[in-house]
């Protein structure tokens, strides 16, 4: 983390900290969801993609937590009840469909849409802040993961 970003994190407005907390909730949901989803399917390729994306999300989550800590706040480490509900729903659907990757990929793509939208709502709120540059990079990583899952979903639906 550069000195400029660290100084910026220390001087964040409460609204910015709150927005970063919201991103952490969404990222935590994503990490948990992708971990559970990877365990519920048999396809090794999809399983590995989910695990890689979950690792990327965990790294982003940890870094954003560092920004929040620099602002003398305590980062939230729990996800949301909606994220937990999505995970339960996917596990239920996967069980009904014998771990069919298509079903899991459909739900994963919905979860990815939600995370991507959360980033898109937060980015304008931190425009002009040096943290924005970091978040833009993270957004690209999130979008790339979203696009991978979307491509897999389309491939399985068309197979």
C-alpha positions in Angstrom: 0.0 0.0 0.0 1.5 3.3 -1.0 1.9 6.2 1.5 -0.6 8.2 -0.5 -3.2 5.5 -0.2 -2.4 4.9 3.5 -2.7 8.6 4.3 -6.0 8.7 2.3 -7.3 5.7 4.2 -6.5 7.4 7.5 -8.4 10.5 6.5 -11.5 8.8 5.1 -15.0 10.3 5.6 -17.4 8.0 7.6 -19.5 7.6 4.4 -16.4 6.2 2.6 -15.7 3.8 5.5 -19.4 2.7 5.4 -19.2 2.1 1.6 -16.0 0.0 2.1 -17.8 -2.0 4.8 -20.6 -2.7 2.4 -18.0 -4.0 -0.1 -16.6 -6.2 2.6 -20.0 -7.7 3.3 -20.4 -8.4 -0.4 -16.9 -9.8 -0.8 -17.3 -12.0 2.3 -20.6 -13.3 0.8 -18.9 -14.1 -2.4 -16.0 -15.9 -0.8 -18.3 -18.1 1.3 -20.7 -18.7 -1.6 -17.9 -19.7 -4.0 -16.3 -22.0 -1.4 -19.6 -23.8 -0.7 -20.4 -23.9 -4.4 -17.1 -25.5 -5.3 -17.8 -28.2 -2.7 -21.2 -29.0 -4.1 -20.2 -29.8 -7.7 -18.2 -32.6 -9.2 -16.7 -30.8 -12.2 -13.0 -30.2 -11.4 -12.7 -27.3 -13.9 -15.6 -25.4 -12.4 -14.5 -26.2 -8.9 -11.0 -24.8 -9.6 -12.3 -21.7 -11.2 -14.6 -21.0 -8.2 -11.7 -21.6 -5.8 -9.4 -19.3 -7.7 -12.0 -16.5 -7.8 -12.7 -17.0 -4.1 -9.0 -16.6 -3.3 -8.9 -13.4 -5.3 -12.0 -12.1 -3.5 -10.5 -13.0 -0.1 -7.3 -11.0 -0.9 -9.4 -8.0 -2.0 -11.5 -8.3 1.2 -8.4 -8.4 3.3 -6.9 -5.3 1.7 -10.2 -3.3 2.0 -10.2 -4.4 5.7 -6.8 -2.9 6.0 -8.1 0.4 4.6 -10.9 0.4 7.2 -8.4 -0.4 10.0 -6.2 2.6 8.9 -9.3 4.7 9.4 -9.5 3.6 13.0 -12.6 1.5 12.4 -13.1 -2.2 12.9 -13.7 -4.1 9.6 -16.8 -6.3 9.6 -15.9 -9.9 8.9 -19.3 -11.4 8.6 -21.4 -11.6 5.4 -25.0 -10.7 5.1 -28.1 -12.9 5.8 -28.9 -12.6 2.1 -25.6 -14.1 1.2 -26.1 -16.9 3.6 -29.6 -17.5 2.2 -28.2 -17.6 -1.4 -25.6 -20.2 -0.3 -28.3 -22.3 1.3 -30.6 -22.0 -1.7 -27.8 -23.0 -4.1 -26.9 -26.0 -1.9 -30.5 -27.0 -2.0 -30.8 -26.6 -5.7 -27.6 -28.4 -6.3 -28.8 -31.3 -4.1 -32.0 -31.6 -6.1 -30.0 -31.6 -9.4 -27.2 -34.0 -8.2 -24.6 -31.2 -8.3 -25.3 -30.2 -11.8 -22.8 -27.5 -12.6 -25.3 -25.6 -14.8 -27.6 -25.0 -11.8 -24.7 -23.9 -9.6 -23.3 -21.7 -12.3 -26.7 -19.9 -12.8 -26.8 -19.1 -9.1 -23.1 -18.1 -9.1 -23.6 -15.7 -12.0 -26.5 -14.1 -10.0 -24.2 -13.7 -7.0 -21.5 -12.2 -9.3 -24.0 -9.7 -10.7 -24.7 -8.6 -7.2 -21.0 -8.1 -6.3 -20.3 -6.3 -9.5 -23.3 -3.9 -8.9 -22.0 -3.2 -5.3 -18.6 -2.2 -6.7 -20.3 0.0 -9.4 -22.3 1.7 -6.7 -19.3 2.4 -4.4 -16.8 3.6 -7.1 -18.5 7.0 -7.7 -18.6 7.5 -3.9 -14.8 7.3 -3.7 -14.0 9.2 -6.9 -11.0 11.5 -6.4 -9.8 9.5 -3.4 -6.5 7.6 -4.0 -8.3 4.5 -2.8 -10.4 4.8 -5.9 -7.5 3.7 -8.0 -7.1 0.5 -5.9 -10.9 -0.1 -6.1 -10.9 0.2 -9.8 -8.2 -2.5 -10.0 -10.2 -4.7 -7.7 -13.3 -4.0 -9.8 -11.5 -5.3 -12.9 -10.6 -8.5 -11.0 -14.2 -8.9 -9.9 -15.5 -8.3 -13.4 -13.0 -10.8 -14.8 -14.3 -13.4 -12.3 -17.9 -12.5 -13.2 -17.1 -12.9 -16.9 -15.4 -16.3 -16.3 -18.5 -17.6 -14.5 -20.8 -16.2 -17.1 -18.8 -17.9 -19.9 -18.9 -21.2 -18.0 -22.6 -20.9 -17.4 -23.2 -20.2 -21.1 -21.0 -23.2 -22.1 -22.8 -25.6 -19.8 -26.3 -24.3 -20.8 -25.4 -24.7 -24.5 -23.8 -28.2 -24.1 
